Amino acid sequence: MPSEEFNKAAASVRALTTKPEDSVMLELYGLYKQVTVGDCNIAEPAAGDSIARAKWEAWNRNKGKAVGDAEKQYITKASQLTG
């Protein structure tokens, strides 16, 4: 179960008025999914679906990462964006 600090960081990311670069959003997405779901548990999307593929790759990069480590990385990244 995600920590209170993680939930606050996720809320602050959702409240951003300026969208960060796609690479940053994908990094956050991958960490978020690792914390909330665990290791990537869906089939790799077809290469033609570039958005789904990018999201899958971002999540799959965190495979095997401990939830606590993913939470810390997410919180750190979020705090860099929100000040």
CNS distance restraints for C-alpha pairs under 8 A (distance, minus, plus):
assign (resid   1 and name CA) (resid  35 and name CA) 7.98 0.50 0.50
assign (resid   1 and name CA) (resid  36 and name CA) 7.17 0.50 0.50
assign (resid   2 and name CA) (resid   6 and name CA) 6.15 0.50 0.50
assign (resid   2 and name CA) (resid   7 and name CA) 6.75 0.50 0.50
assign (resid   2 and name CA) (resid  35 and name CA) 6.64 0.50 0.50
assign (resid   2 and name CA) (resid  36 and name CA) 6.69 0.50 0.50
assign (resid   2 and name CA) (resid  71 and name CA) 7.67 0.50 0.50
assign (resid   3 and name CA) (resid   7 and name CA) 6.34 0.50 0.50
assign (resid   4 and name CA) (resid   8 and name CA) 6.21 0.50 0.50
assign (resid   5 and name CA) (resid   9 and name CA) 6.19 0.50 0.50
assign (resid   5 and name CA) (resid  75 and name CA) 7.46 0.50 0.50
assign (resid   6 and name CA) (resid  10 and name CA) 6.14 0.50 0.50
assign (resid   6 and name CA) (resid  71 and name CA) 6.24 0.50 0.50
assign (resid   6 and name CA) (resid  74 and name CA) 7.46 0.50 0.50
assign (resid   6 and name CA) (resid  75 and name CA) 6.03 0.50 0.50
assign (resid   7 and name CA) (resid  11 and name CA) 6.17 0.50 0.50
assign (resid   8 and name CA) (resid  12 and name CA) 6.20 0.50 0.50
assign (resid   9 and name CA) (resid  13 and name CA) 6.31 0.50 0.50
assign (resid   9 and name CA) (resid  74 and name CA) 7.71 0.50 0.50
assign (resid   9 and name CA) (resid  75 and name CA) 5.68 0.50 0.50
assign (resid   9 and name CA) (resid  78 and name CA) 5.90 0.50 0.50
assign (resid   9 and name CA) (resid  79 and name CA) 7.16 0.50 0.50
assign (resid  10 and name CA) (resid  14 and name CA) 6.30 0.50 0.50
assign (resid  10 and name CA) (resid  75 and name CA) 7.97 0.50 0.50
assign (resid  10 and name CA) (resid  78 and name CA) 7.44 0.50 0.50
assign (resid  11 and name CA) (resid  15 and name CA) 6.22 0.50 0.50
assign (resid  12 and name CA) (resid  16 and name CA) 6.46 0.50 0.50
assign (resid  12 and name CA) (resid  78 and name CA) 7.42 0.50 0.50
assign (resid  12 and name CA) (resid  82 and name CA) 6.89 0.50 0.50
assign (resid  13 and name CA) (resid  78 and name CA) 6.26 0.50 0.50
assign (resid  13 and name CA) (resid  81 and name CA) 7.71 0.50 0.50
assign (resid  13 and name CA) (resid  82 and name CA) 7.31 0.50 0.50
assign (resid  16 and name CA) (resid  82 and name CA) 7.38 0.50 0.50
assign (resid  20 and name CA) (resid  24 and name CA) 6.22 0.50 0.50
assign (resid  20 and name CA) (resid  25 and name CA) 6.39 0.50 0.50
assign (resid  20 and name CA) (resid  81 and name CA) 7.91 0.50 0.50
assign (resid  21 and name CA) (resid  25 and name CA) 6.40 0.50 0.50
assign (resid  22 and name CA) (resid  26 and name CA) 6.03 0.50 0.50
assign (resid  23 and name CA) (resid  27 and name CA) 6.20 0.50 0.50
assign (resid  24 and name CA) (resid  28 and name CA) 6.25 0.50 0.50
assign (resid  25 and name CA) (resid  29 and name CA) 6.02 0.50 0.50
assign (resid  26 and name CA) (resid  30 and name CA) 6.11 0.50 0.50
assign (resid  26 and name CA) (resid  54 and name CA) 7.40 0.50 0.50
assign (resid  26 and name CA) (resid  55 and name CA) 6.29 0.50 0.50
assign (resid  26 and name CA) (resid  58 and name CA) 5.75 0.50 0.50
assign (resid  27 and name CA) (resid  31 and name CA) 6.34 0.50 0.50
assign (resid  27 and name CA) (resid  58 and name CA) 6.02 0.50 0.50
assign (resid  28 and name CA) (resid  32 and name CA) 5.94 0.50 0.50
assign (resid  28 and name CA) (resid  74 and name CA) 6.16 0.50 0.50
assign (resid  28 and name CA) (resid  77 and name CA) 7.43 0.50 0.50
assign (resid  28 and name CA) (resid  78 and name CA) 7.85 0.50 0.50
assign (resid  29 and name CA) (resid  33 and name CA) 6.13 0.50 0.50
assign (resid  29 and name CA) (resid  55 and name CA) 7.15 0.50 0.50
assign (resid  29 and name CA) (resid  58 and name CA) 6.92 0.50 0.50
assign (resid  29 and name CA) (resid  59 and name CA) 6.86 0.50 0.50
assign (resid  30 and name CA) (resid  34 and name CA) 6.21 0.50 0.50
assign (resid  30 and name CA) (resid  55 and name CA) 7.06 0.50 0.50
assign (resid  30 and name CA) (resid  56 and name CA) 7.87 0.50 0.50
assign (resid  30 and name CA) (resid  57 and name CA) 7.96 0.50 0.50
assign (resid  30 and name CA) (resid  58 and name CA) 4.63 0.50 0.50
assign (resid  30 and name CA) (resid  59 and name CA) 3.69 0.50 0.50
assign (resid  30 and name CA) (resid  60 and name CA) 7.21 0.50 0.50
assign (resid  30 and name CA) (resid  61 and name CA) 7.32 0.50 0.50
assign (resid  30 and name CA) (resid  62 and name CA) 6.66 0.50 0.50
assign (resid  31 and name CA) (resid  35 and name CA) 6.25 0.50 0.50
assign (resid  31 and name CA) (resid  59 and name CA) 6.70 0.50 0.50
assign (resid  31 and name CA) (resid  62 and name CA) 6.80 0.50 0.50
assign (resid  31 and name CA) (resid  70 and name CA) 5.49 0.50 0.50
assign (resid  31 and name CA) (resid  71 and name CA) 7.18 0.50 0.50
assign (resid  31 and name CA) (resid  73 and name CA) 7.42 0.50 0.50
assign (resid  31 and name CA) (resid  74 and name CA) 5.94 0.50 0.50
assign (resid  32 and name CA) (resid  36 and name CA) 6.10 0.50 0.50
assign (resid  32 and name CA) (resid  70 and name CA) 7.64 0.50 0.50
assign (resid  32 and name CA) (resid  71 and name CA) 7.67 0.50 0.50
assign (resid  32 and name CA) (resid  74 and name CA) 6.94 0.50 0.50
assign (resid  33 and name CA) (resid  37 and name CA) 5.37 0.50 0.50
assign (resid  33 and name CA) (resid  38 and name CA) 6.56 0.50 0.50
assign (resid  33 and name CA) (resid  40 and name CA) 7.88 0.50 0.50
assign (resid  33 and name CA) (resid  59 and name CA) 6.32 0.50 0.50
assign (resid  34 and name CA) (resid  38 and name CA) 4.34 0.50 0.50
assign (resid  34 and name CA) (resid  39 and name CA) 5.80 0.50 0.50
assign (resid  34 and name CA) (resid  40 and name CA) 7.33 0.50 0.50
assign (resid  34 and name CA) (resid  59 and name CA) 6.63 0.50 0.50
assign (resid  34 and name CA) (resid  62 and name CA) 6.53 0.50 0.50
assign (resid  34 and name CA) (resid  63 and name CA) 7.48 0.50 0.50
assign (resid  34 and name CA) (resid  65 and name CA) 7.56 0.50 0.50
assign (resid  34 and name CA) (resid  67 and name CA) 6.64 0.50 0.50
assign (resid  34 and name CA) (resid  70 and name CA) 6.65 0.50 0.50
assign (resid  35 and name CA) (resid  67 and name CA) 5.08 0.50 0.50
assign (resid  35 and name CA) (resid  68 and name CA) 7.73 0.50 0.50
assign (resid  35 and name CA) (resid  70 and name CA) 6.09 0.50 0.50
assign (resid  35 and name CA) (resid  71 and name CA) 6.19 0.50 0.50
assign (resid  38 and name CA) (resid  63 and name CA) 7.81 0.50 0.50
assign (resid  38 and name CA) (resid  67 and name CA) 7.32 0.50 0.50
assign (resid  39 and name CA) (resid  59 and name CA) 7.70 0.50 0.50
assign (resid  39 and name CA) (resid  60 and name CA) 7.00 0.50 0.50
assign (resid  39 and name CA) (resid  62 and name CA) 7.18 0.50 0.50
assign (resid  39 and name CA) (resid  63 and name CA) 4.92 0.50 0.50
assign (resid  39 and name CA) (resid  64 and name CA) 6.33 0.50 0.50
assign (resid  39 and name CA) (resid  65 and name CA) 7.90 0.50 0.50
assign (resid  40 and name CA) (resid  56 and name CA) 7.56 0.50 0.50
assign (resid  40 and name CA) (resid  59 and name CA) 6.09 0.50 0.50
assign (resid  40 and name CA) (resid  60 and name CA) 5.35 0.50 0.50
assign (resid  40 and name CA) (resid  63 and name CA) 6.47 0.50 0.50
assign (resid  44 and name CA) (resid  53 and name CA) 6.99 0.50 0.50
assign (resid  44 and name CA) (resid  56 and name CA) 6.67 0.50 0.50
assign (resid  45 and name CA) (resid  49 and name CA) 6.72 0.50 0.50
assign (resid  45 and name CA) (resid  52 and name CA) 6.30 0.50 0.50
assign (resid  45 and name CA) (resid  53 and name CA) 5.38 0.50 0.50
assign (resid  45 and name CA) (resid  56 and name CA) 7.34 0.50 0.50
assign (resid  46 and name CA) (resid  53 and name CA) 6.95 0.50 0.50
assign (resid  47 and name CA) (resid  53 and name CA) 6.53 0.50 0.50
assign (resid  49 and name CA) (resid  53 and name CA) 5.99 0.50 0.50
assign (resid  50 and name CA) (resid  54 and name CA) 6.01 0.50 0.50
assign (resid  51 and name CA) (resid  55 and name CA) 6.28 0.50 0.50
assign (resid  52 and name CA) (resid  56 and name CA) 6.06 0.50 0.50
assign (resid  53 and name CA) (resid  57 and name CA) 6.10 0.50 0.50
assign (resid  54 and name CA) (resid  58 and name CA) 6.15 0.50 0.50
assign (resid  55 and name CA) (resid  59 and name CA) 6.24 0.50 0.50
assign (resid  56 and name CA) (resid  60 and name CA) 5.92 0.50 0.50
assign (resid  57 and name CA) (resid  61 and name CA) 6.03 0.50 0.50
assign (resid  58 and name CA) (resid  62 and name CA) 7.32 0.50 0.50
assign (resid  59 and name CA) (resid  63 and name CA) 7.25 0.50 0.50
assign (resid  62 and name CA) (resid  70 and name CA) 7.84 0.50 0.50
assign (resid  65 and name CA) (resid  69 and name CA) 6.70 0.50 0.50
assign (resid  65 and name CA) (resid  70 and name CA) 6.53 0.50 0.50
assign (resid  66 and name CA) (resid  70 and name CA) 6.29 0.50 0.50
assign (resid  67 and name CA) (resid  71 and name CA) 6.04 0.50 0.50
assign (resid  68 and name CA) (resid  72 and name CA) 6.25 0.50 0.50
assign (resid  69 and name CA) (resid  73 and name CA) 6.24 0.50 0.50
assign (resid  70 and name CA) (resid  74 and name CA) 6.07 0.50 0.50
assign (resid  71 and name CA) (resid  75 and name CA) 6.08 0.50 0.50
assign (resid  72 and name CA) (resid  76 and name CA) 6.11 0.50 0.50
assign (resid  73 and name CA) (resid  77 and name CA) 6.14 0.50 0.50
assign (resid  74 and name CA) (resid  78 and name CA) 5.99 0.50 0.50
assign (resid  75 and name CA) (resid  79 and name CA) 6.05 0.50 0.50
assign (resid  76 and name CA) (resid  80 and name CA) 6.38 0.50 0.50
assign (resid  77 and name CA) (resid  81 and name CA) 6.62 0.50 0.50
assign (resid  78 and name CA) (resid  82 and name CA) 6.20 0.50 0.50
assign (resid  79 and name CA) (resid  83 and name CA) 5.47 0.50 0.50
